[in-house]
Amino acid sequence: MSEQSGPTGTNPDQDVNANNLPGQRGDGGEVIGTRRGMFGANNGGDTTGYGGLVRTVRLPGAATRPYGGPDGATGYGVFDEIADELEGALDEQGLLPENAIEKTVVDRGELTFHIAREHLPRVARTLRDDPALRFELCTGVSGVHFPGDTGRELHAVYHLRSLTHNRLIRLEVSAPDRDPHVPSIVDVYPTNDWHEREAYDFFGLIFDGHPALTRIMMPDDWQGFPQRKDYPLGGIPVEYKGAQIPAPDQRRSYS
């Protein structure tokens, strides 16, 4: 089989102009590793039959001005307005924007501010309270684990909506595996209470200042964090009506 795949014979990792291909970034972005197989299993537990797949893992790089807008228009746009207002509001508070905002990313029509974790509460409060921003609603926080992203393996991603201005943005903070602490923003967005508990339960992110950071899905005495990429794929056997169902990585194998 040739290296090319898909109905048009295009390899998305080789052709920057490939269309209609999920996860396509061509040669752009920041390479953090190589994924093999369907889910990246590297301990022999890939039972999908796609163990021969090889895919470069890239994170989007920092965008340059002008950022444009969500409709893909070029030139000064909505994303530039949001960035200007946020940077100006932080500067008025005596916080240099470049100290709080590590990078600004525009990818797939979305604007993401990568925030230094120690400044997350102030940035979140500014986004909520500044009249020109008014991101009143946080729809939750998602955990992400990139084992190859050395020194910032754990990411927390926040989705913010402005009901006043009808705008959407994302905040992203990172922390290393060895120090998985991120400030809680429950006092800014109370709806994040259970979302932060879920991210803690599945990824081990510790949200400092959370009012009751306990597991929300797994038993209290569960060992490890099941949605980390380095968590064992096998799971546990299940008893069902007198029969035992083996763990997933023991059900079948491919040579």
URCOR-V617212 format. One line per field, one symbol per residue. ss: DSSP state (2 for helix, 1 for strand, 0 for the rest). Layout:
ss = ???
This chain:
ss = 000000000000000000000000000001111111000000000000000001111110000000000000000002222222222222220000222211111110011111102222222222222000000011111111100000000111111111000011111111102220111000000002222222222220011100000000000000000000000000000111001110022200000
